[in-house]
Amino acid sequence: MDGALLPRDFFDGPVEEVAPALLGHVISHRTPEGEVAARLTEVEAYAGPLDPASHAYRGRTPRNEVMFGPPGHVYVYFTYGMHFCMNLVCGPDGTSMAVLLRAGEIIEGEDVARARRPRSTVRDLARGPARLCQALGVAREQNGLDVCVPGGPMTVRRGEPADPALIRNGPRTGVNGAKEVPWRFWIEGDRTVSPYRPHVPRQRKKITAEG
């Protein structure tokens, strides 16, 4: 691991190629509390307007504006009224492709991450997209950050790329559209990879004569 920043052209490619290539590299966020870094172990690819599961499928909105910008920027969104999730924009400017960061192993700043997630085990500190954001201190304020700027608060550093023989792929977690597209990528055998959960439609209560 040489610690050099991944260059912008690393992200400027097809999302289904950028996503698995990110495995093993390190995302780092520096805040007043300290710096926390995570080695990425699980990601998902989303292909913009071509992908029914993507936030950009129905076009540009104030929420997804960052996805339509240049590669190498952070897209943060709020979900379920309680959690933040983080993506890295990739592909040419305007294509709105992005990689969801699903899980990682905390390799720097574990004390800061544990302070943010005091009830968590070490394994679970960043095991899942919301937990990863919590451990790294990522919220709405980080939306739009450029990870390719040397000395910036959030960067993606070159790590030890995952062994291709250990990279697995399968359907994405919890998506309603394009359910079978195998664009979830993870490192086989890594204990920080989150469990797979398919989308479960909400069950509406049936109205009967008795109420």
PEPE-V773069 format. One record per residue. N is the residue number from 0. RES is the residue in three letters. PSI is psi as a letter, one per 30 degrees, with the letter a starting at -180 (* if undefined). OMEGA is omega in radians with two decimals (* if undefined). NEAR is the number of other C-alpha atoms within 8 Angstrom. Layout:
# PEPE-V773069
n:res:psi:omega:near
N:RES:PSI:OMEGA:NEAR
N:RES:PSI:OMEGA:NEAR
This chain:
# PEPE-V773069
n:res:psi:omega:near
0:MET:j:-3.07:5
1:ASP:f:3.05:5
2:GLY:f:3.13:7
3:ALA:k:3.11:6
4:LEU:k:2.98:10
5:LEU:k:-3.11:9
6:PRO:l:-3.10:7
7:ARG:e:-3.12:9
8:ASP:f:3.02:6
9:PHE:e:-3.09:8
10:PHE:f:-3.02:12
11:ASP:i:-3.12:11
12:GLY:l:3.13:11
13:PRO:k:-3.02:8
14:VAL:e:-3.12:14
15:GLU:f:3.04:9
16:GLU:e:3.13:8
17:VAL:e:-3.05:13
18:ALA:e:-3.13:13
19:PRO:f:3.13:11
20:ALA:f:3.13:8
21:LEU:f:-3.07:10
22:LEU:k:-3.11:15
23:GLY:f:3.08:11
24:HIS:l:-2.89:13
25:VAL:k:3.02:12
26:ILE:k:-3.05:12
27:SER:k:3.10:14
28:HIS:k:3.14:13
29:ARG:k:3.13:10
30:THR:l:3.08:8
31:PRO:f:3.13:4
32:GLU:f:-3.10:6
33:GLY:a:-3.13:8
34:GLU:k:3.09:11
35:VAL:k:3.13:16
36:ALA:k:-3.13:13
37:ALA:k:3.01:13
38:ARG:k:-3.03:14
39:LEU:k:-3.11:15
40:THR:f:-3.12:15
41:GLU:k:-3.12:15
42:VAL:l:3.03:17
43:GLU:k:-3.14:13
44:ALA:k:3.10:13
45:TYR:k:-2.93:14
46:ALA:h:2.99:11
47:GLY:b:-3.03:13
48:PRO:f:3.11:12
49:LEU:f:-2.96:6
50:ASP:j:-3.13:11
51:PRO:f:3.13:8
52:ALA:f:-3.08:11
53:SER:k:3.05:10
54:HIS:f:-3.11:7
55:ALA:g:-3.04:11
56:TYR:e:-3.10:11
57:ARG:g:3.06:6
58:GLY:a:-3.06:6
59:ARG:k:3.07:8
60:THR:l:3.06:6
61:PRO:e:-3.12:5
62:ARG:e:-3.02:6
63:ASN:g:-3.06:11
64:GLU:e:-3.09:9
65:VAL:e:-3.11:12
66:MET:f:-3.09:14
67:PHE:g:3.14:12
68:GLY:a:-3.09:12
69:PRO:l:3.13:12
70:PRO:l:3.10:13
71:GLY:g:3.09:13
72:HIS:l:-3.09:15
73:VAL:k:3.02:15
74:TYR:j:-3.13:13
75:VAL:k:3.07:13
76:TYR:l:-3.12:10
77:PHE:k:-3.07:10
78:THR:l:3.13:8
79:TYR:g:3.10:5
80:GLY:g:-3.08:5
81:MET:f:-3.01:6
82:HIS:l:2.98:8
83:PHE:k:3.04:15
84:CYS:l:-3.00:13
85:MET:k:3.09:13
86:ASN:l:2.97:11
87:LEU:k:-3.13:13
88:VAL:k:3.11:18
89:CYS:l:-3.08:18
90:GLY:l:3.13:15
91:PRO:l:3.10:9
92:ASP:k:3.09:9
93:GLY:f:-3.09:8
94:THR:f:3.03:11
95:SER:h:3.02:15
96:MET:l:-3.11:14
97:ALA:l:3.09:15
98:VAL:j:3.05:15
99:LEU:k:3.09:13
100:LEU:j:-2.99:14
101:ARG:e:-3.08:14
102:ALA:l:3.12:17
103:GLY:l:3.07:15
104:GLU:k:3.12:13
105:ILE:k:-3.12:13
106:ILE:f:3.05:9
107:GLU:k:3.08:8
108:GLY:h:-3.11:11
109:GLU:e:3.14:9
110:ASP:e:3.12:6
111:VAL:e:3.13:12
112:ALA:e:3.14:14
113:ARG:e:3.08:13
114:ALA:e:3.12:7
115:ARG:f:-3.13:9
116:ARG:i:-2.97:10
117:PRO:f:-3.13:6
118:ARG:g:-3.04:5
119:SER:k:2.91:9
120:THR:l:3.11:6
121:VAL:e:-3.14:6
122:ARG:e:-3.01:10
123:ASP:g:-3.09:10
124:LEU:e:-3.11:15
125:ALA:h:-3.08:18
126:ARG:i:-3.05:15
127:GLY:l:-3.02:12
128:PRO:e:3.12:14
129:ALA:e:3.11:11
130:ARG:e:3.10:12
131:LEU:e:3.11:15
132:CYS:e:3.12:14
133:GLN:e:-3.11:14
134:ALA:e:-3.12:15
135:LEU:f:-3.11:11
136:GLY:h:-3.10:9
137:VAL:k:3.10:12
138:ALA:a:-3.06:10
139:ARG:e:-3.10:9
140:GLU:f:-3.12:5
141:GLN:f:3.12:9
142:ASN:k:3.11:11
143:GLY:f:3.13:9
144:LEU:k:3.12:8
145:ASP:j:-3.08:11
146:VAL:g:-3.10:11
147:CYS:g:-3.10:13
148:VAL:j:3.10:7
149:PRO:k:3.13:6
150:GLY:g:3.11:4
151:GLY:l:-3.10:9
152:PRO:f:3.10:8
153:MET:k:-3.11:11
154:THR:l:2.98:14
155:VAL:j:-3.08:12
156:ARG:l:3.10:12
157:ARG:k:3.07:12
158:GLY:a:3.05:11
159:GLU:j:-3.11:7
160:PRO:k:3.14:9
161:ALA:k:3.06:10
162:ASP:k:-3.13:6
163:PRO:f:-3.13:5
164:ALA:f:-3.12:4
165:LEU:f:3.14:9
166:ILE:k:3.11:12
167:ARG:l:3.06:8
168:ASN:l:-3.13:9
169:GLY:a:-3.13:10
170:PRO:l:3.13:10
171:ARG:l:-3.03:14
172:THR:k:2.94:9
173:GLY:g:-3.12:8
174:VAL:k:-3.13:10
175:ASN:e:3.12:7
176:GLY:l:3.13:7
177:ALA:h:-3.01:9
178:LYS:e:-3.02:9
179:GLU:f:3.14:7
180:VAL:k:-3.00:8
181:PRO:h:-3.05:8
182:TRP:g:2.88:12
183:ARG:k:-3.10:13
184:PHE:k:-3.13:13
185:TRP:l:3.10:13
186:ILE:j:-3.11:13
187:GLU:k:3.08:7
188:GLY:f:3.12:5
189:ASP:k:-3.02:7
190:ARG:f:-3.13:5
191:THR:f:3.11:12
192:VAL:k:-3.08:13
193:SER:l:3.12:9
194:PRO:k:3.12:4
195:TYR:k:3.08:6
196:ARG:j:3.10:6
197:PRO:l:3.07:8
198:HIS:k:3.10:8
199:VAL:j:3.14:5
200:PRO:k:3.08:4
201:ARG:k:3.13:4
202:GLN:k:3.12:4
203:ARG:k:3.14:4
204:LYS:k:3.14:4
205:LYS:k:3.14:4
206:ILE:k:-3.14:5
207:THR:l:3.13:5
208:ALA:f:-3.14:4
209:GLU:f:-3.14:3
210:GLY:*:*:4
